Amino acid sequence: MFNLIYKELRLSAHPNLFIFTLLGILVIVPAYPYEMVFIFGCLGPYITTVYGRETNDIYYTALLPVRKTDIVKAKCLVFVLAQMTQILISIPFAFLRVVVLPAGNPAGIEANVAYYGFGFIIYAVFNMIFLVTFFKTSYKAGKAVLLAIIPASLIMILMEVLVHFPQFKWLDSTRANDLPKQFPILLFGIVF
């Protein structure tokens, strides 16, 4: 299994997967819609599957003396690894942003605990729909991304719209007294 993951990282992953993983640092950019970080986290797996389709990667990998379920697991693990790495990369920059730019993000939600909870939910919904739909044929990535990006985008829109309602202002806060309200969203996102 580790050999397949190594093969995926070295041979099958499109370079954009690694670039989009590093774009977690965008949470330090002032007045930037931070949900775009999660869009990049969803586009990386899509571009990699299209690249794999064009290079016949799954076909050639299926010819190797490995179980077919391990091929799917390795691809899925690489995508989840990239998305989780993107979140881990963004966390120090989210803390730095509060220190360097304390005024907040006028373009939408702050990179706070609730933001990361929504991010886990977005990734879970996208991966569940995209990977299941894609691996039915291992060929039709366009249909799979279309089916997956719509609900993921709706969650992103919900995340951005909610912070503009006065009763949900705590979603957009980085103050310590609002953290207890935000932790359930993070926990739900991790479990989901």
N, C-alpha and C positions, 0 to 999 in steps of 0.2 A: 504494500500500500504506500509506504513512504517513497519507494522508487517511482511510483506513478505520480505522486505529488511533486517530486523532484522533476520528473519529465514534464509535467504540466507547467511548472514555473520556468524551466529552462527552454523548452521547445514550443509549447502550445500557447502560452499566455502572450497576448498582443502587448507591445510596449505601452500602449495607452492604459492598460490595467494598472501598471506600476505608476504611471504619471498621475492617473486619477486617484490612486491611493494616496499619493503625496499631497493632493489638493485639500486634504483636511486642514492645512495651514490657512485656508481662506477665512477661517473664523476670526482672524485678527484684522481683516480688512474692514475699515470703517464704512458704514452705510451699505453693506452688502447683504443680499438676501441669503442667509445661511443655509436655507433648505437646498440650495444649489449644490452644496457639498454632497448631499445624499443623491442628487440626480447624477453626479459624476460617479458615485459608488454603484449606481445601477447601470450606467452606460458602460463601465469597464467590462463587466461580464458579458453584456450584449455584444460589444465589439470583439471580444475574445471568441465568442461562439461563432460569430460571422467569419472571423479570421480562420477558425478551426474548420468551418464548413468549406471555405475556399481552398484550404490546403489539404483537405481530406484527412484531417487529424483523427477524428473519431474512427473513421474507416481503418486507417493504418494502426491505430491503437487497439482496435478490436481484433486485429490479426495477431497481436502479441499473445503469448501464452499466459494470459491473466484472466481472472473472472470479469465478466462484463459488468457486474454490479460494482466492482472495484474501480472501473473506469469512470462510472457515473459519480461514485463517492469522491474520487480524487478531484474531478472537475468541480463538484459542489464545494468541497473543502477549500479549494484554491480561491473560489469566489468569496466564500465567507471569510477566509483568512484576509483577503484584500480589504473587505469592508470593515472588519474589526480592526485591522491595522490602521485604516483611515481614521476611525474613531479614536484610537489610541494616540495617533499623531496629532489629532486636533485638540486633545484635552489640555496639554501644556499651553497651547496658544490661546485657548479659551480663558485660562487663568491669567495669562499675560495681558489679554485684551482688557480685562476688568481693571487691571492696574494702569495700563497705558491710556486707555480710552474709557474712563468711568462714566461718560455721559450716556452710554447705551447705544443701541442700534436702531436708528430711525427707520430702517428698511424692513424691520420685522422682528421676529423673536430673537432674544439673546441666546448666546451659546451657554446654556445653563443646564441644570439637571433635567428639567422637563424636555428641553431640546434633544438631549441624548436619548431620553425615553421614546420620544416620537421617532427619532432616527432608527432605533431598534425595531419599532413597529413597521416603519417604512421598508426597511431591509427585509424583514420577515415576510411581509405581504408580497413584495416584489419577488423575492427568491422562491417563495412557495408557488406562485403562479408561473413565473418565468421558467424556472428549472423543470417543473412538472410538465408544462406545455412543450418546452423545447425537447426534452428527452423522450417524448412520445415518438418523435421521428428522428431526432438529432440532426435535423436539417432546416426546419422552418423557424429560424430565429426571429424574423420580422413579425410574424404572427404572435409569437410568444412574447416579445417585448411590448407589442401593442396591447395585448391583454393584461400585461403586468404593470405597465407604466401608468395606465389610467387610474386604478385604485391607489397606487403609490402617490400619484400627483394629487389626488383628492385628499389624501391624508396630509400632504404638504400644504395644500391650500387651507385646509382646516387649521393646521398648526399656525399658519401665518395670520389667518383672519381672527382666530380666537383672542389673540393678544391685544386686539384693538377694542374689545368690549371691556368696559370698566370692571365688571365682575370677574374677569379673567386676567386682570393686570398682573396678578401674582405669577402667571406663566412667563411673563417677560422680565422678571426680576432676578437679580443676582444677590439680593440681600439675604442674610442668614435666616431671618425670621420667615421668609417665604419658602425656604428649602423643605420643611416638613410637608407642605402642600404638594411640592414637586416630586418628592421621592416615590409616591405611589405610581406616578406615570413612568418613572424609570424602572421600577420593579415590574410593572405590567409589561413594559417593552422588552425587558430581558427575558421574562417568562414566555411571552408570546413568541 
